[in-house]
Amino acid sequence: AACAFIDVASILSMTQVLALLRFGSESTHAFAYAAAVSLTTEFTRLLYFIPIIFPQMGPILRIAQLMVKDVINFCVIMTLLVVGNGAGLYVLVKREDSFDDEEDPECESSTFARLGKGGWMDGGLGRSIFVIFQAALGEYDFSFACLNMDPKRTVFVRIFYCASIVISNVMLLNLLIAMMSSTYDRVTEDAEI
């Protein structure tokens, strides 16, 4: 099934690359995107021929193939947590009066500088989700002074943000390790039999 998906993706991307070469494109970005997808899928297809040349690589490639499925399942769980925590953070910081009209020069580089104010990615829900996503990847910022809200509310925002960091960094990382360990154990048991 995975091989068929890669074959279809490869054929579609190669067709698009050839069409862009033949008929031209006003943008070289379209060609670059299509070529990137095409090259990735073509080199991924080579993995299916490695066990023919090197039979001992078969179990290792099987582990890698199953781990890709684990990563996809992990990404679904992580997406749900990041979007949920980002929406919660947005609700906590969303206030019309939570910012001064004048920007503090020290807050310009802060993650929280425009959070809760503005459009989708300017400081709204999308920005809140992105802040939680950054925290899940280990890049967090504790400059809550830039929120400029009452102290009791800032304390709750700090607690919520720290809990999001603990959940995303500790629990999700352990979940990913456990999923991949389980897959590795399952494949090596089957290979020994």
C-alpha positions in Angstrom: 0.0 0.0 0.0 2.8 2.4 0.8 4.6 1.5 -2.3 1.5 2.2 -4.4 1.1 5.6 -2.8 4.7 6.5 -3.5 4.3 5.3 -7.1 1.2 7.4 -7.6 2.8 10.5 -6.0 5.9 10.0 -8.0 4.0 9.7 -11.3 1.9 12.8 -10.5 4.9 14.9 -9.5 6.9 13.8 -12.5 4.0 14.6 -14.8 3.7 18.1 -13.2 7.5 18.7 -13.6 7.4 17.6 -17.3 4.3 19.8 -17.9 6.0 22.8 -16.3 9.1 22.2 -18.4 7.1 21.8 -21.6 4.6 24.6 -21.3 6.6 26.9 -19.1 5.5 28.7 -16.0 5.5 32.3 -15.0 6.8 31.3 -11.6 9.9 29.3 -11.0 8.5 28.5 -7.6 5.9 26.1 -9.1 8.7 24.2 -10.8 10.8 24.1 -7.6 7.9 22.7 -5.5 7.1 20.1 -8.1 10.7 19.1 -8.5 11.2 18.8 -4.7 8.2 16.5 -4.4 9.3 14.5 -7.4 12.9 14.0 -6.2 11.8 13.1 -2.7 9.3 10.4 -4.0 11.8 9.1 -6.5 14.6 8.6 -3.9 12.0 7.1 -1.5 11.2 4.5 -4.2 14.8 3.4 -4.2 14.4 2.1 -0.7 12.2 -0.7 -2.0 15.0 -2.1 -4.2 17.7 -2.1 -1.4 16.6 -5.5 0.0 17.2 -7.1 -3.4 20.9 -6.0 -3.3 21.4 -6.2 0.5 19.0 -8.8 2.0 20.1 -8.0 5.6 18.6 -4.5 5.2 15.1 -5.9 4.9 14.2 -5.9 8.6 15.7 -2.4 9.0 13.7 -1.0 6.2 10.5 -2.7 7.6 11.2 -1.0 10.9 11.6 2.3 9.1 8.4 1.8 7.2 6.4 1.0 10.3 8.0 3.9 12.2 6.7 6.3 9.6 3.2 5.0 10.4 4.0 5.6 14.1 5.1 9.2 13.3 1.9 9.9 11.4 -0.2 8.7 14.4 2.0 10.8 16.7 1.5 13.8 14.5 -2.3 13.4 14.7 -2.2 13.3 18.5 0.3 16.2 18.6 -1.9 18.3 16.3 -4.9 17.8 18.4 -3.0 18.8 21.6 -1.3 21.8 20.0 -4.5 23.1 18.5 -6.4 22.6 21.7 -3.8 24.3 23.9 -3.4 27.1 21.3 -7.1 27.7 21.4 -7.0 27.7 25.2 -4.1 30.2 25.2 -5.9 32.4 22.7 -9.0 32.5 24.9 -6.9 33.4 27.9 -5.1 36.3 26.3 -7.9 37.6 24.0 -8.9 40.9 25.4 -9.5 44.2 23.6 -7.7 46.1 26.4 -4.9 43.6 27.1 -2.4 45.7 25.1 -1.2 49.3 25.3 -1.6 51.3 22.1 2.2 52.0 22.2 4.5 49.0 21.7 7.3 48.5 24.1 10.6 48.3 22.2 11.7 45.4 24.5 8.6 43.4 23.6 9.1 43.5 19.8 11.0 40.2 19.7 8.8 38.5 22.3 6.6 35.6 21.4 3.8 37.2 23.4 4.2 40.7 21.9 1.1 40.6 19.7 -0.6 37.5 21.1 -4.4 38.0 21.4 -4.5 41.0 19.2 -4.9 41.2 15.5 -5.8 38.9 12.7 -5.4 35.2 12.1 -1.6 35.0 12.1 -0.9 38.5 13.2 -1.8 37.8 16.8 -5.0 35.8 16.8 -5.8 32.1 17.0 -3.2 31.1 14.5 -0.5 32.9 16.3 -1.6 31.2 19.6 -1.4 27.8 18.0 2.0 28.6 16.6 3.3 29.7 20.0 2.2 26.3 21.5 3.7 24.5 18.5 7.0 26.3 19.1 6.9 25.3 22.7 6.3 21.7 21.7 9.5 21.9 19.6 11.4 23.3 22.6 11.4 27.0 21.8 9.6 28.7 24.5 9.5 32.3 25.7 8.5 33.4 29.2 8.2 37.2 28.6 4.7 37.5 30.0 5.2 41.2 30.9 4.4 42.0 27.2 0.8 40.8 27.7 0.1 43.8 29.9 -2.9 42.3 31.8 -3.8 42.1 35.4 -1.5 40.0 37.6 -4.0 37.3 38.5 -4.7 36.6 34.9 -1.0 36.6 34.0 -0.4 34.0 36.7 -3.0 31.7 35.2 -1.6 32.2 31.7 1.8 31.3 33.0 0.5 28.1 34.6 -1.4 27.2 31.5 1.6 27.8 29.3 4.0 25.8 31.5 1.5 22.9 31.7 1.3 23.0 27.9 5.1 22.8 27.7 5.2 19.9 30.1 2.5 18.0 28.2 4.0 18.6 24.8 7.7 18.1 25.7 7.6 15.3 28.3 4.5 13.3 27.6 4.5 13.5 23.8 8.2 12.7 23.6 7.8 9.6 25.8 4.8 8.6 23.8 6.8 8.8 20.5 9.6 6.8 22.1 7.2 4.1 23.4 5.5 3.8 20.0 8.8 3.4 18.1 10.2 1.0 20.7 7.1 -1.2 20.4 7.4 -1.2 16.6 11.1 -2.1 16.8 10.5 -5.0 19.3 7.6 -6.3 17.2 9.7 -6.3 13.9 12.8 -7.8 15.6 10.7 -10.6 17.1 9.2 -11.4 13.7 12.7 -11.4 12.1 14.1 -13.9 14.6 11.4 -16.4 14.0 
